[in-house]
Amino acid sequence: MGAVSYRIREIKLSPDDEKKRIPEKICRKLGLEESDILEWKIVRESIDARRKPDVKLVYTVDFVCEKEGLLDRKGVKISETPDETYVMGKCERKPARRPVIVGSGPCGMFAAYVLAHAGAEPLVLEQGAPMDRRVKDVEKFWKEGVLDTRSNVQFGEGGAGTFSDGKLTTGIKDVRVKKILEVFAAAGAGEKILYSSRPHIGTDVLRRVVVALREEIEALGGTYMFDTKMSDIIVEDGAVRGVETESRDGDRQVIPADHVILAPGHSSRDTLRMLAEKHIPMEQKPFSMGVRVQHLQSVIDRAQYGDEELAEKLGPADYKLNHRCEDGRGVYTFCMCPGGEIVRASSEEGGLVVNGMSYSDRGGKYANSALLADIKTSDFGSDDPLAGVFLQEKYERLAFENGGGDYSAPETLWKYFKEKSPEAGPVRDSLPGYVTDAIIEAMPHLGGKLKGFDDPDTLMVAIESRSSSPVRILRDRESLQSVKGLYPSGEGAGYAGGIVSAAADGMKAAEKVISSINSSDK
């Protein structure tokens, strides 16, 4: 029957084993000779630490073999390799007007990538700075407390994810995910992200990757306009006709457009206010709020692996924890950064926000994570679609004031936070009471799941409030638009929750634009 590509799961190695032993392990499971395996590649690598410290690396592998009957092996998780090919669409001819993309984060970037490869020559508007200048602006803020409200951790080339851990984990099942990882890898992120169960790039490498992707898009005819904010959207007879832009210097320009992909990110509140004034349909969406917690990375390694020295072979350990409180409010960890640091991530004058960040080697002494409690729409206190934004702003201003009014972040220790001691006042007063109550209830339960998590000296830093958008810009399920030619997408529009899911949503929007261009030209 000729050679067939198979996918086999549950191939286990010890941390000291070399990967070249994988074919030997496959042959043992299937009763083959190593010469029977014509080629092989790792599809997925994960860590099984259930029997600490006897930790195993577990692999899913694709291999090519001419032997028959392999699918009949009992007790072996094997199948034919599925087709995971993503085929990008093509514009049958250039559109009359270039598609406009608002925002250069993962959503906007991958929308531009698909449109550029389709021949549509997209125009990307980004209110922030290109990477080199953005990095300088962010470092100046961290060192001197001087905030540039248009070039910061939230705004600028690559979006908010650029100053993070660069996590590429996602819960979505979508053929686009593999393509996204392949694009990142080809742009310099490294081959390991193609098979790691928890892939990450690291902020240092991600900055270079983002620039490489922009240069590829530009080489294909795309154009980036930095320091350029969409100040208005032109809608006539239920359809997009263009956008108005404002440069950093205040210059205004009208750009005609029949297709506008809105990918502004979850912090572009001026854009949300403008859209609300234009009566673009939107609704409230639940989000989360809380603190950043910090532990020694060695504590996490010991808790997860049973032996902290295993981190030298397996990499620093991570975690993902959750608890449901008695009143039904969820508390969970989010965006855990092994070997990272807590950073200030403000984007508005007089508001304080924190986030986590780590470099590609995750070599720092500390681990940190957001510790968040659910914020329900019933907590908003208003029916205004932007009520969640107002709630975020209220507590970010409180955090700014409680930190001293110079963008220093309020911080305390868990032992003070749980006892409501005066030392915890600046942190507790920066959060709604129901959030602090939920964290106090959940913390011992989380410590029961991960030893050391609720250590009395655990550092808690306020305020983490930008894990997701509190607004969803409505779109029709079939056409992906509520206004003809308008495509709200990604995290800021309320349809994604991370780099990969945002990128995939941007690709979907681009596909709709290509379909519209091709159908309108017939």
C-alpha positions, -999 to +999 in steps of 0.1 A: +000+000+000+031+023+001+043+046+028+018+060+052+022+088+077+010+079+112+006+099+144+014+081+177+009+094+212+023+086+247+059+081+237+078+087+270+114+096+278+132+105+310+147+140+313+182+124+307+171+106+275+181+121+241+153+127+216+170+104+191+156+075+212+121+083+200+121+059+170+134+031+193+104+038+217+080+037+188+093+004+175+089-012+210+053-002+211+045-014+175+069-043+171+089-027+144+125-025+134+140+010+134+147+007+097+109+005+092+106+041+102+114+062+071+111+096+087+097+111+119+091+144+136+079+156+170+044+170+170+040+177+207+061+176+238+047+178+273+057+171+309+041+144+331+050+152+367+022+133+384+048+109+401+073+134+414+102+133+412+099+106+385+091+131+358+086+121+322+087+139+289+057+127+268+057+130+230+032+128+201+051+119+170+044+117+133+063+090+114+063+074+080+062+037+076+053+011+049+042-016+073+005-025+073-018-032+103-004-006+126-038+009+133-049-025+147-024-025+176-044-027+208-035-003+236-016+020+213-028+055+206-021+057+169-039+071+139-031+083+104-016+118+105-045+143+100-043+170+073-036+202+092-028+223+061-041+259+061-045+274+026-045+312+024-069+327+000-060+349-030-076+381-043-086+375-079-077+412-085-066+441-064-094+458-045-105+492-056-096+506-021-070+491+002-083+472+032-076+492+064-065+474+096-067+493+129-041+480+153-008+461+149-011+435+177-014+398+170-049+402+155-040+431+132-006+416+123-020+383+111-049+399+093-023+420+075-002+389+069-031+370+052-042+400+032-007+408+021-002+372+009-035+375-009-023+405-029-046+430-012-019+454+000-034+462+034-029+495+052-022+491+090-029+520+113-010+519+147-014+548+171+019+538+188+055+538+178+076+513+158+095+488+178+128+505+183+113+537+196+086+519+215+112+500+235+129+532+244+096+548+255+087+518+277+122+516+293+120+554+301+086+548+318+100+520+339+131+539+349+118+575+352+080+572+355+075+593+323+045+579+305+039+583+268+002+577+264+006+566+227+037+545+230+038+522+260+034+486+272-002+486+257+002+506+225+028+503+197+041+478+172+031+443+182+005+452+207+004+445+244+017+410+240+051+423+229+059+431+266+048+398+281+060+362+282+050+357+246+028+327+254+014+308+225-008+285+244-045+284+235-076+264+241-090+269+206-091+240+181-084+256+148-063+247+118-050+283+118-031+276+151-005+255+133-001+281+106+004+308+132+031+288+150+048+281+116+048+318+107+062+328+141+089+301+138+099+311+103+102+347+115+127+338+142+108+324+171+125+290+169+113+255+160+105+244+195+073+264+195+060+240+169+058+211+193+059+224+229+027+219+248+031+253+263+050+273+236+064+307+244+087+332+226+098+356+253+096+393+250+132+397+238+127+374+208+091+384+202+102+420+195+125+408+167+098+385+153+072+412+152+096+434+131+104+405+108+067+399+101+061+436+095+090+437+070+075+406+052+041+423+050+057+455+036+076+435+011+043+421-002+028+456-006+014+463+028+019+496+045+023+505+082+014+540+094+028+544+129+019+573+153-015+573+135-047+569+154-081+562+140-101+592+153-133+585+135-150+559+113-171+570+083-203+550+079-229+558+053-261+538+045-250+511+069-216+506+052-180+516+059-168+544+036-135+551+053-116+562+084-103+595+097-069+595+113-050+618+136-012+618+137+009+624+168+013+660+156-024+665+152-026+662+114-058+647+102-064+626+071-094+608+056-086+574+041-114+559+019-120+523+026-146+496+019-132+471+044-120+480+079-107+454+104-110+467+139-082+452+160-075+479+185-066+458+216-083+458+250-068+491+262-079+514+233-106+531+253-107+563+232-116+541+202-143+523+222-158+557+232-157+569+196-175+538+184-201+541+211-208+577+200-211+564+164-237+539+177-216+509+165-234+480+183-216+467+214-224+450+247-210+445+282-187+415+287-175+399+319-138+403+327-115+398+357-095+419+381-069+412+408-032+413+416+001+399+405+016+374+429+053+366+430+072+336+443+107+323+441+110+302+409+127+275+429+096+272+451+075+265+420+100+241+405+101+221+437+063+220+440+058+210+404+087+186+398+095+173+433+131+183+427+140+219+418+172+207+401+150+192+373+143+227+361+178+227+346+167+199+323+130+206+319+130+244+321+114+265+349+081+251+360+048+269+355+013+264+369-024+271+363-047+272+392-084+279+399-110+279+426-148+284+427-158+304+458-189+297+478-208+326+461-199+312+427-172+338+419-142+322+402-106+329+412-078+318+389-042+324+379-036+338+344-005+346+323+019+329+346+055+340+338+083+315+349+116+332+356+100+366+349+092+399+365+063+421+374+062+453+353+041+485+352+019+486+322+000+519+323-014+535+292-034+564+307-023+594+328-032+589+364-039+552+361-017+523+373-017+488+358+007+459+362+015+429+341+040+400+339+069+397+316+097+372+309+125+368+285+130+338+262+153+319+286+130+325+316+161+328+336+149+352+363+149+344+401+112+349+405+079+335+391+048+356+388+012+353+378-020+373+377-044+362+405-078+372+393-114+372+404-144+372+380-161+405+375-197+399+364-217+424+344-240+426+374-210+442+393-208+470+368-237+491+383-248+504+350-264+494+317-239+515+297-220+493+273-188+509+285-196+504+322-168+478+325-143+503+312-155+528+337-150+502+365-115+495+353-106+531+352-119+537+387-097+511+403-067+519+381-069+555+394-071+543+429-041+521+424-022+551+410-031+572+441-024+543+466+010+538+450+020+574+457+010+591+425+042+584+406+033+551+388+048+531+416+027+499+421+011+493+455+024+460+470+020+439+501+025+404+514-002+377+516+001+375+554-009+412+557-035+410+529-055+381+545-055+397+580-065+431+566-035+447+582-027+484+576+003+472+556-021+458+530-042+489+528-028+503+495-034+470+477-068+462+492-080+497+487-071+494+450-096+465+445-134+461+448-143+444+482-158+414+464-124+408+447-104+409+479-129+387+496-128+361+468-090+361+468-089+356+506-113+327+503-095+311+474-058+314+484-056+285+509-073+262+484-048+272+457-020+266+482-034+231+487-030+225+450+004+240+447+026+238+478+040+272+487+016+293+467+000+307+498+032+312+517+028+341+541+056+361+523+040+358+489+043+392+472+010+408+460+011+437+436-019+458+424-036+461+400-041+436+373-071+448+353-064+443+316-066+405+312-094+409+288-118+434+273-149+444+293-167+451+260-178+431+229-183+449+196-211+430+181-208+412+148-231+390+128-221+353+131-223+347+094-208+378+079-185+388+108-199+423+107-227+445+121-219+473+096-211+463+061-174+463+056-166+465+094-149+436+110-145+439+148-118+413+158-094+401+184-091+408+221-102+444+220-134+436+202-141+408+228-135+377+206-101+364+218-080+359+249-043+356+240-018+360+212-028+329+192-066+332+195-063+369+186-041+360+156-066+334+145-095+358+147-076+383+126-070+356+100-107+349+099-115+386+094-090+387+066-106+357+049-140+375+050-124+405+034-109+384+007-142+367+000-160+401-001-134+416-025-137+386-048-175+385-048-178+423-053-155+423-083-175+396-102 
